[in-house]
């Protein structure tokens, strides 16, 4: 019987791996991931210029605001983006150039140009901001904040305030972060903010592979039923062996695909080190390196030693649970359309878990999200996020693992009953009635 199980596993696995589509898709994924990691180099190769600064032309009719605005623009941009080098080039339109300055001509030559008119008013200063198209949220925020700061400083200058006092007013405040809880510090606070943003994107491949696993098992079972090949298979092996073969083969496939995605990511990072980054992405690369260094040098770096294994165990158990559910539901259907209707609630649950993981930081201290982290079908997505954010501990994650084991045991025990009845049942009506009847038997 073991030989038959092994044979069915290999047949099912080979149908997925030893195909041209599997090779083509993974080659495309490799090129896509490497391309995304080196997008700046690719754009530069085709004529893009990341070193080119956004041109800002300032028509200063107040005769006193340009220098202040240029200074505040640099200060505000650094405070928001954390970069020393500005992405803007500020140009003053002199009084001699007023008559011949045509902003429409400037924008026609440089569509990304930004034109700013500064005019005196009863409110100290008014401004006009002219662009060809919409400004991005961050550039607009930087420019508007700089204009407001400029107006405030000009207003103070008009009061003939002492320069030393003005410097005190305009100098950014120095903030010392103090947390009263002795078990926490500002580094952990920063790490929590980073991980609450980054971690959901790390589990995105798990989310996609789970959906693919459910659809793959459902499609394979329905294909065998619709072609009547199921009758030949079941005449040779018991439904139990067929069931386990599908589950094992499906899980082996997603594990192999997951390892390939991890390998593609490593190759992309390695290729990133071999190609020169351009312009603005220098700051992004440096910021990523700083985040990694901070995480590895902090307590979180040592915590990864148990966070990663616990997360992997939960993911493997969850893959198994979704595969079992997919196999059970697929056995009760005769075509892929019926199976898609039955799998919809499963996908909805998975999506809810993913978005809860993204929003985990918003629900700090909430009891309901801690309770949801024990829910078997979403614990692999939600529990690791809450563990990183220290909303739950290792004990809670171990309890989630225990619940997953119990859940899988129940699926195997009672799912097999449904599978044995449904696998040779070609009726297209009363799906749920068939399931409950199989359980009662």
C-alpha positions as CSV (number, residue, x, y, z in Angstrom):
1,X,0.0,0.0,0.0
2,X,2.9,2.3,0.7
3,X,4.2,1.8,-2.8
4,X,0.8,2.7,-4.2
5,X,0.8,5.9,-2.1
6,X,4.3,6.8,-3.2
7,X,3.4,6.1,-6.9
8,X,0.3,8.3,-6.7
9,X,2.2,11.1,-5.0
10,X,4.9,11.1,-7.7
11,X,2.3,10.9,-10.5
12,X,0.4,13.9,-9.1
13,X,3.6,15.8,-8.4
14,X,5.1,15.2,-11.8
15,X,1.9,16.4,-13.4
16,X,2.6,19.8,-11.8
17,X,6.4,20.1,-12.0
18,X,7.4,18.3,-15.1
19,X,5.5,20.6,-17.4
20,X,6.6,23.4,-19.7
21,X,4.2,25.8,-17.9
22,X,5.9,25.2,-14.6
23,X,9.3,26.0,-16.1
24,X,8.1,29.0,-18.1
25,X,6.2,30.5,-15.1
26,X,9.2,30.2,-12.8
27,X,11.6,31.6,-15.3
28,X,9.2,34.6,-15.8
29,X,8.9,34.9,-12.0
30,X,12.7,35.0,-11.6
31,X,13.1,37.7,-14.3
32,X,10.2,39.7,-12.8
33,X,11.6,39.6,-9.2
34,X,15.1,40.5,-10.4
35,X,13.7,43.3,-12.6
36,X,11.7,44.7,-9.7
37,X,14.8,44.7,-7.4
38,X,16.7,46.5,-10.1
39,X,13.9,48.7,-11.5
40,X,16.0,51.9,-11.3
41,X,18.9,50.4,-13.3
42,X,16.5,49.2,-16.0
43,X,14.8,52.6,-16.2
44,X,18.2,54.3,-16.4
45,X,19.3,51.9,-19.2
46,X,16.3,52.9,-21.3
47,X,16.9,56.6,-20.8
48,X,15.5,57.4,-17.4
49,X,17.4,59.7,-15.1
50,X,17.0,59.2,-11.3
51,X,19.7,61.9,-10.7
52,X,17.6,64.5,-12.4
53,X,16.0,66.9,-9.9
54,X,12.5,68.2,-10.1
55,X,12.8,71.8,-11.2
56,X,11.0,74.5,-9.1
57,X,10.9,78.0,-10.5
58,X,10.1,80.6,-7.9
59,X,8.7,84.0,-9.0
60,X,9.2,86.0,-5.8
61,X,7.2,89.2,-6.0
62,X,7.8,89.8,-2.3
63,X,11.5,90.4,-2.8
64,X,12.3,88.6,0.5
65,X,10.8,85.1,0.5
66,X,13.0,83.1,-2.0
67,X,15.9,82.4,0.3
68,X,13.7,81.5,3.2
69,X,11.6,79.2,1.0
70,X,14.6,77.4,-0.4
71,X,16.0,76.9,3.1
72,X,12.7,75.6,4.5
73,X,12.2,73.3,1.5
74,X,15.5,71.5,2.3
75,X,14.7,71.3,6.0
76,X,11.1,70.0,5.5
77,X,12.2,67.4,2.8
78,X,14.9,66.1,5.2
79,X,12.5,65.8,8.1
80,X,9.9,63.9,6.0
81,X,12.2,61.7,3.8
82,X,15.3,61.6,5.9
83,X,17.6,62.4,3.0
84,X,20.4,65.0,3.1
85,X,20.4,65.5,-0.7
86,X,17.3,67.3,-2.0
87,X,15.3,65.9,-4.9
88,X,14.4,69.5,-5.9
89,X,16.4,72.2,-7.8
90,X,15.0,75.6,-6.8
91,X,15.5,78.4,-9.4
92,X,14.8,82.1,-8.7
93,X,13.2,84.0,-11.5
94,X,14.8,87.4,-11.1
95,X,13.1,90.8,-11.5
96,X,14.8,91.2,-14.9
97,X,13.2,87.9,-16.1
98,X,9.7,88.8,-15.0
99,X,8.7,90.3,-18.3
100,X,10.0,87.5,-20.4
101,X,9.1,84.6,-18.1
102,X,6.4,82.3,-19.6
103,X,5.5,79.4,-17.3
104,X,3.5,77.7,-20.0
105,X,6.6,77.6,-22.2
106,X,8.7,76.3,-19.3
107,X,6.2,73.5,-18.6
108,X,6.0,72.6,-22.2
109,X,9.7,72.1,-22.3
110,X,9.9,70.4,-18.9
111,X,6.4,68.9,-18.1
112,X,7.5,67.9,-14.6
113,X,8.5,71.5,-13.7
114,X,6.8,73.3,-10.8
115,X,6.1,77.0,-10.9
116,X,5.5,78.9,-7.7
117,X,4.4,82.6,-7.5
118,X,5.0,84.3,-4.2
119,X,3.0,87.5,-3.8
120,X,2.6,90.0,-0.9
121,X,-0.8,90.2,0.7
122,X,-2.6,91.3,3.9
123,X,-1.9,87.7,5.1
124,X,1.9,88.4,4.7
125,X,2.2,86.2,1.6
126,X,0.1,84.3,-0.9
127,X,1.3,81.7,-3.3
128,X,0.3,80.1,-6.6
129,X,1.4,76.5,-7.3
130,X,1.3,75.6,-11.0
131,X,2.0,72.2,-12.5
132,X,1.2,70.3,-15.7
133,X,-0.4,67.4,-13.9
134,X,-1.2,66.3,-10.4
135,X,1.6,66.4,-7.9
136,X,2.4,63.4,-5.8
137,X,1.2,63.4,-2.2
138,X,4.6,63.6,-0.7
139,X,6.0,66.4,-3.0
140,X,2.9,68.4,-2.5
141,X,3.1,68.0,1.3
142,X,6.8,69.1,1.3
143,X,6.1,72.2,-0.8
144,X,2.9,73.3,1.1
145,X,4.6,72.8,4.4
146,X,7.6,74.8,3.2
147,X,5.4,77.6,2.0
148,X,3.6,77.7,5.4
149,X,6.9,77.8,7.3
150,X,8.2,80.5,4.9
151,X,5.1,82.7,5.6
152,X,5.5,82.3,9.4
153,X,9.2,83.2,9.2
154,X,8.5,86.2,7.0
155,X,5.8,87.4,9.4
156,X,8.3,87.1,12.3
157,X,10.9,89.0,10.3
158,X,8.4,91.8,9.7
159,X,8.1,92.3,13.4
160,X,11.8,93.1,13.5
161,X,12.5,90.2,15.8
162,X,16.1,89.7,16.8
163,X,18.0,87.2,14.5
164,X,19.1,85.1,17.5
165,X,15.5,84.8,18.7
166,X,14.3,84.0,15.2
167,X,16.9,81.2,15.1
168,X,15.5,79.8,18.3
169,X,12.0,79.8,16.9
170,X,12.8,78.2,13.6
171,X,15.3,75.6,14.8
172,X,13.7,72.1,14.8
173,X,12.9,70.8,18.3
174,X,15.1,68.1,19.8
175,X,12.9,65.3,21.1
176,X,14.1,62.8,23.8
177,X,11.9,59.7,23.7
178,X,11.2,58.3,27.2
179,X,9.1,55.1,27.8
180,X,8.1,54.4,31.4
181,X,7.8,50.7,30.9
182,X,11.3,49.4,31.8
183,X,10.8,46.3,29.6
184,X,10.4,48.5,26.5
185,X,12.6,51.1,24.8
186,X,12.4,53.4,21.8
187,X,14.3,50.9,19.6
188,X,11.6,48.3,20.2
189,X,9.0,50.8,19.4
190,X,10.6,51.6,16.1
191,X,11.0,47.9,15.4
192,X,7.4,47.3,16.1
193,X,6.4,50.1,13.7
194,X,8.7,48.7,11.0
195,X,7.6,45.1,11.4
196,X,3.9,45.9,11.5
197,X,4.4,47.4,8.0
198,X,7.0,44.9,6.6
199,X,5.9,41.6,8.0
200,X,2.5,41.4,6.1
201,X,4.5,41.7,2.9
202,X,6.8,38.9,3.9
203,X,3.8,36.6,4.3
204,X,2.3,37.6,0.9
205,X,3.9,34.6,-0.8
206,X,2.2,32.3,1.8
207,X,-1.1,33.9,1.1
208,X,-0.8,33.5,-2.6
209,X,0.5,29.9,-2.4
210,X,-2.4,28.9,-0.1
211,X,-4.9,30.2,-2.6
212,X,-3.1,28.4,-5.4
213,X,-3.0,25.1,-3.3
214,X,-6.8,25.2,-2.8
215,X,-7.5,25.8,-6.5
216,X,-4.9,23.3,-7.7
217,X,-6.3,20.3,-5.6
218,X,-9.9,21.2,-6.5
219,X,-9.1,21.4,-10.2
220,X,-7.1,18.1,-10.2
221,X,-9.8,16.1,-8.3
222,X,-12.6,17.5,-10.6
223,X,-10.5,16.8,-13.7
224,X,-10.2,13.1,-12.7
225,X,-14.0,12.9,-11.9
226,X,-15.1,14.6,-15.1
227,X,-12.9,12.4,-17.2
228,X,-14.1,9.3,-15.4
229,X,-10.5,8.5,-14.5
230,X,-11.4,8.5,-10.9
231,X,-13.3,5.2,-11.2
232,X,-10.2,3.5,-12.6
233,X,-8.0,4.9,-9.9
234,X,-10.3,4.0,-7.0
235,X,-10.6,0.4,-8.4
236,X,-6.9,0.1,-7.8
237,X,-6.4,2.0,-4.6
238,X,-8.6,2.8,-1.6
239,X,-10.1,6.3,-1.4
240,X,-8.0,6.9,1.7
241,X,-4.7,6.4,-0.2
242,X,-5.9,8.6,-3.1
243,X,-6.9,11.3,-0.6
244,X,-3.6,11.3,1.2
245,X,-1.7,11.2,-2.2
246,X,-3.4,14.4,-3.4
247,X,-2.8,16.2,-0.1
248,X,0.9,15.2,0.2
249,X,1.6,16.0,-3.5
250,X,-0.2,19.4,-3.3
251,X,1.8,20.4,-0.1
252,X,5.1,19.2,-1.6
253,X,4.4,21.3,-4.7
254,X,3.7,24.6,-2.8
255,X,6.8,23.9,-0.6
256,X,8.9,23.5,-3.7
257,X,7.4,26.6,-5.2
258,X,7.9,28.5,-1.9
259,X,11.6,27.5,-1.8
260,X,12.0,28.6,-5.4
261,X,10.5,32.0,-4.6
262,X,12.9,32.4,-1.7
263,X,15.8,31.5,-4.0
264,X,14.6,34.0,-6.5
265,X,14.5,36.7,-3.8
266,X,18.1,35.9,-2.8
267,X,19.2,36.0,-6.4
268,X,17.4,39.4,-6.8
269,X,19.2,40.8,-3.7
270,X,22.5,39.5,-4.9
271,X,21.9,41.0,-8.4
272,X,21.1,44.3,-6.6
273,X,24.5,44.3,-5.1
274,X,26.1,43.8,-8.5
275,X,24.3,46.7,-10.2
276,X,24.8,50.3,-9.3
277,X,21.7,51.9,-7.8
278,X,20.6,55.2,-9.2
279,X,19.7,58.5,-7.6
280,X,16.7,58.3,-5.2
281,X,17.1,54.5,-4.7
282,X,20.5,55.0,-3.1
283,X,18.6,56.4,-0.1
284,X,16.1,53.5,-0.2
285,X,18.9,50.9,-0.3
286,X,20.6,52.6,2.6
287,X,17.4,52.8,4.6
288,X,16.7,49.1,4.1
289,X,20.3,48.3,5.2
290,X,19.8,50.5,8.3
291,X,16.5,48.7,9.1
292,X,18.1,45.2,8.8
293,X,21.1,46.3,10.9
294,X,18.8,47.7,13.6
295,X,16.7,44.6,13.7
296,X,19.7,42.2,13.8
297,X,21.5,44.3,16.5
298,X,18.4,44.5,18.7
299,X,16.5,42.0,20.8
300,X,14.3,41.3,17.8
301,X,17.3,39.8,16.0
302,X,17.7,37.2,18.7
303,X,13.9,36.6,18.8
304,X,13.9,35.7,15.1
305,X,15.6,32.5,16.2
306,X,12.3,31.2,17.5
307,X,9.9,33.4,15.6
308,X,11.0,32.0,12.2
309,X,10.7,28.3,13.2
310,X,7.3,28.8,14.9
311,X,6.0,30.7,11.9
312,X,7.2,27.9,9.5
313,X,5.5,25.2,11.6
314,X,2.3,27.2,11.6
315,X,2.5,27.7,7.8
316,X,3.1,24.0,7.1
317,X,0.2,23.0,9.3
318,X,-2.0,25.6,7.7
319,X,-1.0,24.4,4.2
320,X,-2.1,20.9,5.3
321,X,-5.4,22.2,6.6
322,X,-6.3,24.1,3.4
323,X,-5.3,21.1,1.3
324,X,-7.5,18.8,3.4
325,X,-10.4,21.2,3.1
326,X,-9.9,21.6,-0.7
327,X,-9.8,17.8,-1.2
328,X,-12.9,17.2,0.9
329,X,-14.9,19.9,-0.9
330,X,-13.7,18.8,-4.3
331,X,-14.8,15.3,-3.7
332,X,-18.4,16.5,-3.4
333,X,-18.4,18.4,-6.7
334,X,-18.3,17.2,-10.3
335,X,-17.0,20.4,-12.0
336,X,-14.7,23.3,-11.3
337,X,-17.6,25.8,-11.2
338,X,-19.3,24.0,-8.3
339,X,-15.9,23.8,-6.5
340,X,-15.3,27.5,-6.9
341,X,-18.6,28.3,-5.2
342,X,-17.6,26.1,-2.3
343,X,-14.1,27.5,-2.0
344,X,-15.3,31.1,-1.8
345,X,-15.8,31.1,2.0
346,X,-12.3,29.6,2.4
347,X,-10.7,32.4,0.3
348,X,-12.7,35.1,2.2
349,X,-11.4,33.7,5.6
350,X,-7.8,33.8,4.2
351,X,-8.2,37.4,2.9
352,X,-9.6,38.5,6.3
353,X,-6.6,37.0,8.0
354,X,-4.2,38.8,5.7
355,X,-5.8,42.2,6.2
356,X,-5.9,41.7,10.0
357,X,-2.2,41.0,9.9
358,X,-1.6,44.2,8.0
359,X,-3.7,46.2,10.6
360,X,-2.4,44.3,13.6
361,X,-0.6,47.4,14.9
362,X,-3.9,49.3,15.0
363,X,-5.5,46.8,17.4
364,X,-2.8,46.9,20.0
365,X,-4.2,45.5,23.3
366,X,-7.5,44.4,21.7
367,X,-8.7,41.1,23.0
368,X,-10.6,40.1,19.9
369,X,-7.5,40.1,17.7
370,X,-5.7,37.9,20.2
371,X,-8.6,35.5,20.2
372,X,-8.6,35.5,16.3
373,X,-4.9,34.6,16.3
374,X,-6.0,31.1,17.6
375,X,-8.4,30.6,14.7
376,X,-6.8,27.6,12.8
377,X,-7.2,28.9,9.2
378,X,-5.7,32.3,9.9
379,X,-3.3,31.7,12.8
380,X,-0.3,31.2,10.4
381,X,-0.9,34.8,9.1
382,X,-2.0,36.6,12.2
383,X,-0.1,35.0,15.1
384,X,3.5,35.8,13.8
385,X,2.5,39.4,13.3
386,X,1.2,39.7,16.9
387,X,4.2,37.8,18.2
388,X,6.6,40.3,16.6
389,X,4.5,43.2,18.0
390,X,4.6,41.5,21.4
391,X,0.8,41.4,21.7
392,X,1.0,37.6,22.3
393,X,3.8,35.4,23.5
394,X,5.4,32.1,22.6
395,X,2.9,30.2,24.7
396,X,0.0,31.6,22.7
397,X,1.7,30.7,19.4
398,X,2.4,27.1,20.7
399,X,-1.3,27.0,21.6
400,X,-2.2,28.0,18.1
401,X,0.0,25.2,16.8
402,X,-1.8,22.7,19.1
403,X,-5.1,23.9,17.8
404,X,-3.9,23.5,14.2
405,X,-2.9,19.9,14.9
406,X,-6.3,19.2,16.5
407,X,-8.0,20.9,13.6
408,X,-6.1,18.8,11.0
409,X,-6.8,15.6,13.0
410,X,-10.5,16.3,12.9
411,X,-10.4,17.1,9.2
412,X,-8.7,13.8,8.5
413,X,-11.0,11.8,10.7
414,X,-14.3,13.2,9.5
415,X,-13.1,14.4,6.1
416,X,-12.2,10.9,5.0
417,X,-15.8,9.8,5.5
418,X,-17.0,12.6,3.2
419,X,-14.3,11.9,0.7
420,X,-15.1,8.1,0.5
421,X,-18.7,8.9,-0.2
422,X,-18.2,11.8,-2.5
423,X,-15.3,10.7,-4.7
424,X,-17.6,8.4,-6.8
425,X,-20.7,10.5,-6.4
426,X,-21.5,12.4,-9.6
427,X,-24.7,14.0,-8.4
428,X,-24.8,17.8,-9.0
429,X,-27.4,18.6,-6.5
430,X,-27.6,18.7,-2.7
431,X,-23.9,19.1,-2.0
432,X,-24.3,19.9,1.7
433,X,-26.9,17.2,2.2
434,X,-24.4,14.7,0.8
435,X,-21.7,15.9,3.2
436,X,-23.9,15.6,6.3
437,X,-25.2,12.3,5.2
438,X,-21.6,11.0,4.8
439,X,-20.8,12.3,8.3
440,X,-23.8,10.6,9.8
441,X,-22.9,7.3,8.2
